[in-house]
Amino acid sequence: MRDARPRTIAGGALTSDPRLLTKILIGINLAVWFMALAVGDHFVNALDLVGRAYDPGTNSLVGVAEGQWYRLLTSVFLHQQPIHIAFNMLSLWWLGGPLEAALGRARYLTVYLLAGLGGSALSYLLAAQNQPSLGASGAIFGLLGATAVLMRRLRYDMRPVIALLVLNLLFTFTWANISWQAHVGGLVVGTVVAYGMVHAPREKRALVQQGTCVLALLVIVAMVWVRTMELTG
């Protein structure tokens, strides 16, 4: 029997609180930030994104190339500066709520995590191996790309989101100490995954959506593998 329950544009279930996951993600980011404030640099150095570097505290090499793959994800939830987390969490609240409502919780979370990992992977691939990186900006840029895809799908006025995207990219490439690789990687992955979700034909929705996510994940894994081989080969 065909499921007659109302669905989002991407096929997700409608919920009573369409911002629940957004609230949880903000809560996790804030909790990790407070932990970083309490514990200090040791906590940050253990979770940030770094390709391969010498850690004088442990007298050893650390980084993704050393098998610490978790850094690709933990760095997405890690912040230090108050202005950094404030800007990212405000952006997450502004972009995340409408996207969560439009995509459904599972698809929204998938876009967020894949965009975050995509930003980490491109940063790992292109940035200096000992350059640390942290923050949810890659995931946020992914949500921005997803918002553009959704607005185009719904035939809304694209000018506000295009202006916001251009402004953010301008900041990305002109401000110091910003990982443009994470921003671009997150933007590309978030846009591609969201496109597959909202444009998937209804009769093949699950296949197209899952295939898009698997393809994005495979590209992320490939970038990580290539860089690891380069650093350790």
Buried (B, 14 or more C-beta within 10 A) or exposed (E): EEEEEEBBBBBBEEBEEBBEBBBEBBEEBBEBBEBBEEEEEEBBBBBBBBBBBEBEEEEEBBBBBBEBEEBBBBBBBBBBEEEBBEBBBEBBBBBBBBBBBBBBBBBBBBBBBBBBBBBBBBBBBBBEBEBBBBBBBBBBBBBBBBBBBBBBBEEEEEEEBEEBBEEBBEEBEEEEEBBBBBBBBBBBBBBBBBBBBBBBEEEEBEEBBEEBBEEBBEBBEEBBEEBBEEBEE
